[in-house]
Amino acid sequence: MKFNKYLGNRKGRSVTFCDVDECIFRTFAKIKIIKDGKEINKLNNQEYNSYKLNDGESFGYGEFRSAKIFNETSIPIPQTVNRIKKMLKIIKETGSKSKIIFLTARADFDSKATFIKTFEDHGINMDKKNVYVERAGNLETGSTEARKKKIILDYLKTGLYRRVRLLDDYEPNLKALLDIRDSLPKEIRDKVRYTYKLNENENPIRFWALWVDGNGDLKEYDKI
């Protein structure tokens, strides 16, 4: 899809949610599985997304919350990094109020400055006017996809966005966006119509669930 067609103000604001691990960067931090005070296993990011704790188990997030490990070991994925940089350039040049939200399953890092520096080291301008980081791991309950779904819905409830995208490598997250599309409450649709003075025949919000494959390439998930 051509992002520049939907980033300006003419067609209304857009919001693009983009996962971080294995979408923007190849990352190598592991999450420990702890039982009876001992480490019994380690999970990578994708394994963590779907892991269900057994009785007596807990997660150890030391590596996962280390901004130093994130900064020193993350490898940028050129296709998505360049795409995000291009989108930010268009947003700036057009004066658009569209947003890019990095939506990660992680919670807060131990150094916000070091975390943000990792993006900027690779040319991604983290100006708060256009970019924000949402940490689904800060929510206390729910699966990864349920937490991300809640955050996305909170943005849509503002009635400000007519174009919604999610770039993610984890299929349940993409399915969650499609579920939002298919069951979006009428009050949200009506709020967008009111914001943009749309008639009843106009679709107020369009959605794109974009799967980032192992090579960093994008595919529209519901067309695979």
Legacy VTK file of the C-alpha trace (Angstrom):
# vtk DataFile Version 3.0
C-alpha trace
ASCII
DATASET POLYDATA
POINTS 224 float
0.000 0.000 0.000
1.096 3.597 -0.585
1.351 5.174 2.855
1.816 8.709 1.526
-1.742 8.629 0.141
-3.121 8.399 3.671
-0.725 10.470 5.791
-1.770 14.033 4.992
-4.608 15.988 6.554
-6.821 16.023 3.432
-8.323 12.614 4.130
-8.197 12.945 7.916
-5.588 11.887 10.434
-4.030 8.442 10.432
-2.512 6.452 13.265
0.070 3.772 12.553
0.893 1.282 15.297
4.198 -0.521 14.839
5.594 -3.331 16.954
9.264 -3.047 17.960
10.771 -6.511 18.490
11.267 -8.317 15.157
9.531 -5.472 13.312
11.810 -2.463 13.769
14.735 -4.312 15.338
15.994 -7.842 15.620
16.320 -8.131 19.379
18.000 -10.645 21.623
16.872 -10.019 25.200
15.341 -13.084 26.877
12.612 -13.406 29.476
13.349 -15.875 32.263
10.868 -18.409 33.580
11.296 -18.606 37.349
10.017 -21.387 39.598
10.892 -21.937 43.240
13.411 -19.117 42.976
15.308 -20.770 40.120
15.536 -20.091 36.412
14.045 -23.038 34.510
13.873 -21.608 31.003
14.395 -18.520 28.828
12.041 -17.214 26.154
12.637 -14.997 23.154
10.138 -12.282 22.257
7.891 -14.457 20.082
7.866 -17.297 22.596
6.971 -14.833 25.364
3.995 -13.495 23.386
2.217 -16.840 23.571
3.614 -18.404 26.754
1.133 -19.235 29.519
2.609 -19.445 32.988
2.191 -22.763 34.783
1.452 -23.015 38.488
4.295 -21.624 40.561
6.005 -19.935 37.616
6.746 -16.235 37.129
8.529 -14.118 34.548
11.950 -12.554 35.083
12.203 -9.344 33.053
15.751 -8.212 33.855
17.092 -8.484 30.289
13.788 -7.443 28.728
13.809 -4.144 30.650
17.485 -3.364 30.106
17.813 -0.357 27.808
21.554 -1.012 27.633
21.027 -4.514 26.198
18.396 -3.139 23.825
20.719 -0.376 22.613
23.845 -2.491 22.254
22.376 -5.618 20.656
19.375 -4.519 18.558
19.848 -4.840 14.803
17.651 -2.597 12.623
15.395 -4.218 10.033
16.021 -1.988 6.984
12.649 -2.428 5.273
10.559 -1.280 8.213
13.049 1.305 9.529
13.187 2.966 6.106
9.411 2.804 5.773
8.885 4.487 9.148
11.479 7.161 8.313
9.709 7.877 5.028
6.348 8.129 6.775
7.735 10.558 9.357
9.237 12.662 6.561
5.845 12.882 4.834
4.098 13.766 8.098
6.594 16.583 8.727
6.530 17.933 5.171
2.724 18.022 4.998
2.221 19.358 8.518
-0.024 16.375 9.169
-1.342 15.562 12.626
-1.061 11.841 11.898
0.767 9.748 14.481
3.156 6.812 14.590
2.864 4.766 17.767
5.490 2.164 18.609
3.339 -0.441 20.338
5.529 -2.888 22.222
4.653 -5.848 24.428
7.375 -4.680 26.819
6.933 -2.641 29.984
9.029 0.399 30.922
12.763 0.174 30.338
15.225 1.062 33.067
16.450 4.056 31.030
14.003 5.899 28.794
16.792 8.052 27.323
18.874 5.043 26.262
15.836 3.322 24.793
14.872 6.393 22.729
18.501 6.880 21.653
18.424 3.433 20.002
15.771 4.654 17.551
17.484 7.971 16.930
20.840 6.247 16.359
19.195 4.669 13.317
17.658 7.880 12.004
14.143 7.598 13.472
13.134 11.019 14.798
11.330 10.435 18.089
9.765 13.904 18.258
6.780 13.590 20.612
4.695 15.696 18.238
4.501 12.799 15.780
5.740 9.708 17.657
4.924 7.983 20.916
5.805 4.666 22.544
3.032 2.601 24.136
4.141 -0.227 26.426
1.487 -2.935 26.594
3.533 -4.673 29.288
2.583 -1.903 31.717
-1.023 -3.129 31.725
-1.550 -5.513 34.604
-3.657 -8.239 33.001
-4.495 -9.845 29.677
-2.667 -11.533 26.841
-0.297 -9.539 24.635
-2.954 -9.171 21.962
-5.640 -8.157 24.483
-3.407 -5.451 25.921
-2.514 -4.107 22.492
-6.163 -4.186 21.472
-7.101 -2.054 24.496
-4.446 0.531 23.667
-5.539 0.759 20.022
-9.176 1.189 21.050
-8.225 3.992 23.430
-6.823 5.921 20.455
-9.873 5.256 18.306
-12.238 6.431 21.046
-10.908 9.963 20.515
-12.680 10.074 17.132
-9.598 11.678 15.552
-8.398 8.925 13.230
-9.766 7.788 9.874
-6.867 5.514 8.895
-5.570 2.815 11.255
-2.630 0.510 10.586
-0.833 -2.125 12.600
2.587 -3.472 11.586
3.337 -6.608 13.586
5.020 -10.000 13.263
2.706 -11.792 15.728
-0.488 -13.057 14.120
-2.814 -12.806 17.173
-2.063 -9.057 17.337
-3.072 -8.670 13.679
-6.221 -10.705 14.288
-7.025 -8.395 17.201
-6.954 -5.387 14.863
-9.253 -7.137 12.409
-11.591 -7.917 15.305
-11.646 -4.202 16.151
-12.462 -3.454 12.516
-15.304 -5.961 12.433
-16.860 -5.058 15.789
-16.071 -1.362 16.184
-18.727 0.237 18.393
-21.177 2.501 16.605
-20.394 5.349 18.977
-16.778 5.424 17.754
-17.838 5.432 14.094
-20.350 8.187 14.814
-17.733 10.239 16.654
-15.402 10.087 13.626
-18.287 11.052 11.320
-19.022 14.040 13.553
-15.345 15.081 13.707
-14.991 15.071 9.920
-18.566 16.036 8.978
-19.086 12.784 7.056
-22.382 11.532 5.732
-23.835 8.121 6.558
-22.661 6.626 3.255
-18.983 7.328 3.911
-16.816 4.767 5.671
-15.438 6.721 8.649
-12.446 4.471 9.426
-10.291 2.151 7.330
-8.022 -0.527 8.789
-4.880 -2.283 7.589
-3.375 -5.267 9.423
0.134 -5.603 8.008
2.184 -8.686 8.744
5.947 -8.184 8.926
7.436 -11.473 7.751
10.822 -12.956 8.633
12.501 -10.928 5.883
11.001 -7.634 7.043
8.567 -7.465 4.120
4.938 -6.376 4.573
1.854 -8.323 3.555
-1.773 -7.366 4.175
-2.705 -10.002 6.721
-6.328 -10.566 5.711
-5.243 -11.112 2.098
-2.619 -13.796 2.781
LINES 1 225
224 0 1 2 3 4 5 6 7 8 9 10 11 12 13 14 15 16 17 18 19 20 21 22 23 24 25 26 27 28 29 30 31 32 33 34 35 36 37 38 39 40 41 42 43 44 45 46 47 48 49 50 51 52 53 54 55 56 57 58 59 60 61 62 63 64 65 66 67 68 69 70 71 72 73 74 75 76 77 78 79 80 81 82 83 84 85 86 87 88 89 90 91 92 93 94 95 96 97 98 99 100 101 102 103 104 105 106 107 108 109 110 111 112 113 114 115 116 117 118 119 120 121 122 123 124 125 126 127 128 129 130 131 132 133 134 135 136 137 138 139 140 141 142 143 144 145 146 147 148 149 150 151 152 153 154 155 156 157 158 159 160 161 162 163 164 165 166 167 168 169 170 171 172 173 174 175 176 177 178 179 180 181 182 183 184 185 186 187 188 189 190 191 192 193 194 195 196 197 198 199 200 201 202 203 204 205 206 207 208 209 210 211 212 213 214 215 216 217 218 219 220 221 222 223
